[in-house]
Amino acid sequence: MANSVLSGLIARRAELVTEVKKQEAVLRGLLADIDHLDAAARHFDQAHRARRPHTSIGRLERGSMTKALLTILRTATAPMTIRDLTAKVMVIRGMDAGDRKRANQMMEQVRTAIGRQRKHGTVTGEPGPGGPFEAWVWRISK
């Protein structure tokens, strides 16, 4: 009896997970439609800057940014800039790296996560090969 109840619960959970994924896809489509409407509105009014509705769709698990960055840096053959790290993270997550607004948001998140890891001594930053005015490069501390 307990075995059939458990299998029923597991089957129902799988159904609900499938439904959640379908609804997330619908919500992503609606959010993309809102973004397109806002872009069209900006053609008529340059000052139009509507805020995107806040949703939990696309939010990441706590620590997932740090985990992704450290994995990238561990496998890198050379130190990487924040811009390079951001591009890699966006590719890994299947994001459009051509979306400048989203890329800038991700870059801020990468910068924050790298700064936190620098304070912990996990990563080391140094000026790039072009000197002190070059973008800093980051690597795992030894």
Backbone hydrogen bonds, N-H to C=O, Kabsch-Sander energy under -0.5 kcal/mol:
donor,donor_aa,acceptor,acceptor_aa,energy
5,V,1,M,-2.1
6,L,2,A,-2.4
7,S,3,N,-2.3
8,G,4,S,-1.9
9,L,5,V,-2.5
10,I,6,L,-2.5
11,A,7,S,-2.2
12,R,8,G,-2.4
13,R,9,L,-2.3
14,A,10,I,-2.1
15,E,11,A,-2.0
16,L,12,R,-2.3
17,V,13,R,-2.5
18,T,14,A,-2.1
19,E,15,E,-2.2
20,V,16,L,-2.6
21,K,17,V,-2.2
22,K,18,T,-2.0
23,Q,19,E,-2.5
24,E,20,V,-2.5
25,A,21,K,-1.8
26,V,22,K,-2.0
27,L,23,Q,-2.7
28,R,24,E,-2.7
29,G,25,A,-2.0
30,L,26,V,-2.2
31,L,27,L,-2.6
32,A,28,R,-2.2
33,D,29,G,-2.2
34,I,30,L,-2.3
35,D,31,L,-2.3
36,H,32,A,-2.3
37,L,33,D,-2.4
38,D,34,I,-2.5
39,A,35,D,-2.2
40,A,36,H,-2.3
41,A,37,L,-2.4
42,R,38,D,-1.9
43,H,39,A,-0.8
43,H,40,A,-0.8
44,F,40,A,-0.7
44,F,41,A,-0.8
45,D,41,A,-2.1
48,H,45,D,-2.0
59,R,56,S,-1.7
64,S,61,E,-2.1
67,K,63,G,-2.4
68,A,64,S,-2.3
69,L,65,M,-2.7
70,L,66,T,-2.7
71,T,67,K,-2.1
72,I,68,A,-2.4
73,L,69,L,-2.7
74,R,70,L,-2.2
75,T,71,T,-1.6
76,A,72,I,-0.9
80,M,138,W,-2.3
85,L,81,T,-2.5
86,T,82,I,-2.7
87,A,83,R,-2.3
88,K,84,D,-2.2
89,V,85,L,-2.6
90,M,86,T,-2.5
91,V,87,A,-2.1
92,I,88,K,-2.7
93,R,89,V,-2.2
94,G,91,V,-1.2
95,M,90,M,-3.0
97,A,95,M,-0.9
99,D,96,D,-1.5
100,R,98,G,-1.2
103,A,99,D,-2.8
104,N,100,R,-2.6
105,Q,101,K,-1.9
106,M,102,R,-2.7
107,M,103,A,-2.4
108,E,104,N,-1.8
109,Q,105,Q,-1.8
110,V,106,M,-2.8
111,R,107,M,-2.8
112,T,108,E,-2.3
113,A,109,Q,-2.4
114,I,110,V,-2.9
115,G,111,R,-2.3
116,R,112,T,-2.2
117,Q,113,A,-2.1
118,R,114,I,-2.2
119,K,115,G,-2.0
120,H,116,R,-1.5
121,G,117,Q,-0.6
121,G,118,R,-0.9
122,T,117,Q,-2.3
123,V,117,Q,-0.9
124,T,139,R,-2.8
126,E,137,V,-2.0
128,G,135,A,-0.6
131,G,128,G,-1.8
134,E,131,G,-1.7
137,V,126,E,-2.9
138,W,80,M,-2.9
139,R,124,T,-1.9
141,S,122,T,-2.9
